[in-house]
Amino acid sequence: MPHHPHRRWQALLEWLNTHGMPTAPHKLHVVARHRPGAGYGLFATRSIPPSTPLFTVPSTALLNILTLSPHYPVANPPLTAVQLISLHLALYRPLDDEDSLDPLFGPYISVLPRDFAFHPLTWLRKRKNGLSSDVEARLLELLPPAVEEELTKISDKFGVDWKRVSEYLSKHSNIRTRFCRACPNKVEQEMQFLWAWLNVNTRCIYYRIHQSLADPDNLSLCPILDFANHTYDGPHMEPRARNTDLIEPSVKFSPDDEMTLVSPADQTIEADDELYLVYGAHSNKTLFVEYGFVNQVSREILEEGRVAGEVDVQRYVEDLFNKRGCVGGWMKELLTEEGYWGDWTIHSYPKPAYPSYRLITALRLYHVISPQATLVPAAAEGGVKLWRETLLGVREVISIENECEWEKTLVEVCRKVTTEAKRGVLIVKSAEIEGKSGWEMGAQNMISWLWMEEEYVGGAVLKEVEEGALPDGSALL
């Protein structure tokens, strides 16, 4: 049974009401309540039929580049949406348990998460600044290498945004003074901005602002919606804005559009049922480094395909090419030229478990030349021509022999994955992780699950190869 409403819920509704949002009980069918083990969640206040509008947030109450830009000096080049929203949140972060003093979005900012100690990016940035605790440092050591590499990419993306915002602050003394008053030194300023950036990165939704559907600034923070937790396969709400898919040139595009949340299309929601969102069909690696959680599900659920398991095998395959010296370097150039270098993965679903087409393409090229060759033979162009024909769809395979050879190499890769994953699970489970905040044990369990997923997916693909159940290459295009 849900617990008490969020103590700042009423203040949030009163603020939304000033923006013209109907918040009377017969108009608003949800409430944010405490949820054991997950902070807060969004719950239905009554029985709700499928595809029913739950609430509509006016465009003026959405936190995005449109609503913020009039209040900040123009930058050249302009700040991105992520940079500007993050800067605004950093400037108006609530102190301790107080409310935000932001005159624009204070009641909304006041209900955002106060802390991201549990997020792996926090551990990594603290380590970079010499601030990490023993627990945070140990958790980073326990990560699967592919996850750590992906986390480093996220950290680099954050670093770019922080650098750009720092440059902006250096040119606008009044904003810089306000920021420095709360955070006197550079490290404190970075950690303040990290809190803001993580709020944006974990809570923003697609919201069309520009004519181009793919513009990276098409995003927004949306009050109420971000109380909703993630589900990997259950009924979920859908955000809807009229402009989202508008492409008809004769219809004038307007960026000012309210955001409506609609109940699940395939089920009636009963009073006190929790309402969920789907953060996207992401792998656990992505969920962990982007959002700070994983889908911790049983092996049976993985086998049923309700959660699609995925393992990044790039380091194993890249090592194969590196060990071949100049031949491997030549192959890397070919793969890069054709757009197939890197992003090599194996998957447990849809069944049968399979390697990605990108991985098959790389391994086929790997065996165009005998692994024993130390130099690129003059006759290699013939094999490369056949390989390129598989990319163009002219032929399905290079040769039966080539198919057998790359599958043998895939077996070796999968065995390395499962062996390392089994060892990783044991190391994580035996690690002594102590913490006073409560999130530490959960983080340890999530890391253990990341390793277990690698073991399962590696084993599933290995089984399919050994049993000859892999689909042919054309089926993976």
Secondary structure, 3 states (H helix, E strand, C coil): CCCCECCCHHHHHHHHHHCCCCCCCCCCCEEEEECCCCCEEEEECCCECCCCEEEEECHHHCECHHHHHHHCCCCCCCCCHHHHHHHHHHHCCCCCCCCCCCCCCHHHHCCCCCCCCCCHHHHHHHHHCCCCCHHHHHHHHHCCHHHHHHHHHHHHHHHHHHHHHHHHHHHCHHHHHHHHHHCCCHHHHHHHHHHHHHHHHHHCEECCCCCCCCCCCCEEECCCHHHCEECCCCCCCEEECCCCCCCCCCCCCCCCCCEEEECCCCCCECCCCEEEECCCCCCHHHHHHHHCCCCCCCHHHHHHCCCCCEEECHHHHHHHHHCCHHHHHHHHHHHHHHCCCCCCEEECCCCCCEECHHHHHHHHHHCCCCCCCCCCCCCHHHHHHHHHHHHHCCCCCCCHHHHHHHHHHHHHHHHHHHHHHHHHHHHHHHCCCCCCCCHHHHHHHHHHHHHHHHHHHHHHHHHHHHCCCCCCHHHHC
